[in-house]
Structure formats: structure tokens, C-alpha cells
């Protein structure tokens, strides 16, 4: 009798109807749904089906580099040899170490949805490197750290610095622009990803464009890529991936009151420029670009009801559900530690709070973060002979091994916003 | 439209649970259930409404929760009290809690569904699959191989 009773008990939780399980699981964070999928088979099946529309948890995770110091390493060097990367989930305020063999020796250039755009220097990977410079081959691929799915793209001959993706690579019209920065010169490579039935997608290169621009950031919006570069007084350009044409849209650097960083973000179909500066304890401003009028306006109202996550190659703007509105989070890039700006509603210019990463939603427990430099000259990276434009340049990607064979990278993007799936 | 919970002129609805017990419930409480609302609209209003999927003890629990939920509006203390009762039930008698959730789902009571699902979600948060099975008395129906495969695939989530 009691045994029968207990079988009924055991069956109950597993037998809940799918729509009821859904009500429960949609309230969990992604890591919890992973744990729940290991409880019993019915729960696993419920969690393997598509999540209901509109319940995607949109607050992204932050992937951070494994910083390495000393031993003659250049400043900002990070370890890339291992197959583990660290992710911070701000909702749980918890770190996760995610392992994927494809992380080994790879550098991240961009993120789109839950996909990372990675590259690996082929040098010394299989056979010992020869005397070649030309033959140096870089593997380029998308990696989903949560499912470990890898989508290979054609390799490139030289390292690139920044990638921008139009949509996730599982979509038909995914386009990727690879940006390689030379001295006062920029080369872009456009990749079109072709979906194939029951097969891995293939990708092909289309246009290669070379133009003079020191690029800081780029975003995709409505069929075009927008680039912000500092050469020639801070230009915003549009880049058409279908024909490789480049259009100068506007100059705006002179109006930006000497920012420390400039980033682009697409928000509700508009392109915004987000700037940071250091005078008066730090400030952050948002500008809306109007391309038809070739003009821009300071537009703090664009931040209302939105939470923005700023970082080269990985910016996103989400409606502030489950996240504070009117808030901008910056990931670490170049000489900048991350930070957060929160805007008071209705107040156009004041920053209510500005804090390094150890405060706020993205507080990283136990991590020491240096304060924002009081002035540019206080920062060791700043050289009086360099002008301000150089200072805010995003450093080029370099990958190297030390004498013991451990691999490091410098430059590129260091904090990556990546969206974890809900289920 | 749901009427207020003032009992002055409230109509009484008669409901019968699967095990034959008859309940008399104020209309305002009964109308929290979209199922009952639909049945009444389909004209069972003057008859006894049968609830073939809900037993008397569970239905009693549902009504209790509905009443308390109506009271707790804008009352923090009550809210806390209801929550801790819910959590207590989940810990002491998970079987009944799952029946409660099923009944709430069947009766289509949105407010209670939100509450009970949220309490359960909060209970599940951060717990290992093994602990959940133990606490909720769920049978592990995976083969060791299947289980190892799931754990391996998302090892980062199980440390």
C-alpha cells in the first residue's frame, strides 16, 4: 500500500502538463534550466522544446578575458591557451566557467545573440611554423558557447581586429564584416553565410574594401553597417555589404567634447553614438544620428526604458525588463575598465551614478577595478606625444606564445556581451 | 468583470469536487477561475458545477489561497505570510503542492498560477538535480549513461 502510494508521488512532478512546466521554467535563469534538465526525462523534454515567445531573458552575460601580468608580458595581455572562458551572469551575480575545445588559442572579435565570432592563429598549430609570413592562416568561426556548436567560415590570411555580424549565423542573411586595421588604413572583408538544408552553412567572401580610417566601433542597422572612425575628425560612414560601397555620413568628433571612448549601438532601429569622458567625475552622452539630414543630436531620451550594453563588436540595447532602465554598461576595452552610467529620468545631462565594475548590476565580486583616470595624463598608457585620437584607439589584436609555449593575446575586445539562451 | 470581495451581496456558487464533496463559494472567489467563469457563461450558473479533476482537499487549498490572495492586495504582511505558507507546503508536502499547481492550472487561475510557479521557481534556483529529486521525491528515470551525457554537456552549470 505504502509502496503504491510512493509510486504515485514519484510520478506527480514528472507528470505535470507541459504548459504548467513552462510556467515554472520560464521563471528560471538559463543555468537553472540546465540543472533542471537533468532532474528527469519529462523535464528534460520540456526544456528541450522551444521556449515560448517573448520570454527570452535578455540581460546578456559578460565574457571576460583571463588577464595575465608580469613575466615581461605586455600590458593587457590575457591568456587564451586554455579551453575555458569565464562568464559573469549578472542576474544571478555568479561566474561560470564554460569549456569548449574550440576556445583554445582563440580570440573573440564579436558577439551576436548567443554566438561568438572567434579566430585562431593557425601558426604553429599543426606543423611547426615555417619561415612564411604570407602563408599565415587564421581560422574564423562562430562558436555557441552554450551548445558548443561551431560554424566554420573561410579562413583569412592575416589577423583582423573587429568583426560585426548582421544577425545570428543560423539566419539566412547573416553577413559578417571583418575589419583589419593598418596604419591609417582599414580593410574590410564581407562574409555571407549560406544556409544549407541538413548541412552546415557555407560562407563566401564577397567584397574587400580598403579605406583610410582608424575605426573605433561599428554596428549593423537596417541593411547597412555603420562605422565610426577617428581619422579625419571623427567620421561616421555607412558601408553597404552588397556592393562594398562606403558613404561618408557626418563628422561629429569636434562636437563630442573630448570623449575617452566612442561607441555605436543600434537601439530600436536607430543608430546611437555613446561617448564617455572624464572631466567632472565622468560623464556619458548619447547622440542620435539622422542620416538623411546628415546631422546628429544629443538624445538622452533614447536611453529611457532601455538598458544598453556597450562594447566594441558586441553592443546591444534591450528594453528594460528585468534590468534597470536608462542605464548604460560599458565592457572593458583597451585602456578602459568597464563602468556603468545611470541616467535620471527626465534629466537630460546628469549622471546619477557612475561606477566601475565593482558596483551596480554588473558588479564583479572580488575583482579589483581601478578607478577612472582623473585626467588623461594620469594614465600610464597616455603619452603626451600622442594626441587624444590615438588614445581612444582600440588596440590591434596580437597573438603570441611565450618561451614556455603558453599563448596570450592583446588588443581587440576584452569584454564581450553575449546573450544566454533561456532554455 | 470580477466583483470585489465584499461579501455583502455576493452570490454563492456551488461546486462539486471529483470525490463528490460540495462546496459553496462566493461568486467573487469562484470567478478567479477562468474555467468556472467560462462554465458559468455557458449557463451552468444555477446548477452545481462539477470539477472532475480536483479532489476536495486540493480544492479546499485552492479556495484558501484565492481568499488570501484577494486579502493580500496592498498588504505586505499578508503577502509574506502567504508566501511562507506556500514555501512551507512545498517543503513539507511537495506531493500536495504539485496537486495544487495542477488544480490551479486546470481551473485556470492566473493570479495563483503566478504565485505558485514563482515560489517553486525560487525553490528550484541554484539547487542540484540530485537535491531537487530528493526534496520533491522525483524518480531519476535516466540511465547512468544518459545522466552522464547531460552532466557532461553542461558541466559548467553543475559545479
Interface residues (C-beta under 8 A of the other chain):
Chain A: X6 X8 X9 X10 X11 X12 X13 X14 X16 X17 X19 X20 X23 X24 X25 X27 X28 X29 X31 X32 X34 X35 X36 X37 X38 X39 X40 X41 X44 X92 X96 X97 X98 X99 X148
Chain B: X94 X95 X98 X99 X101 X102 X105 X113 X117 X118 X120 X121 X124 X125 X126 X127 X128 X129 X132 X133 X136 X137 X138 X139 X140 X141 X142 X147 X150 X151 X153 X154 X155 X156 X157 X158 X159
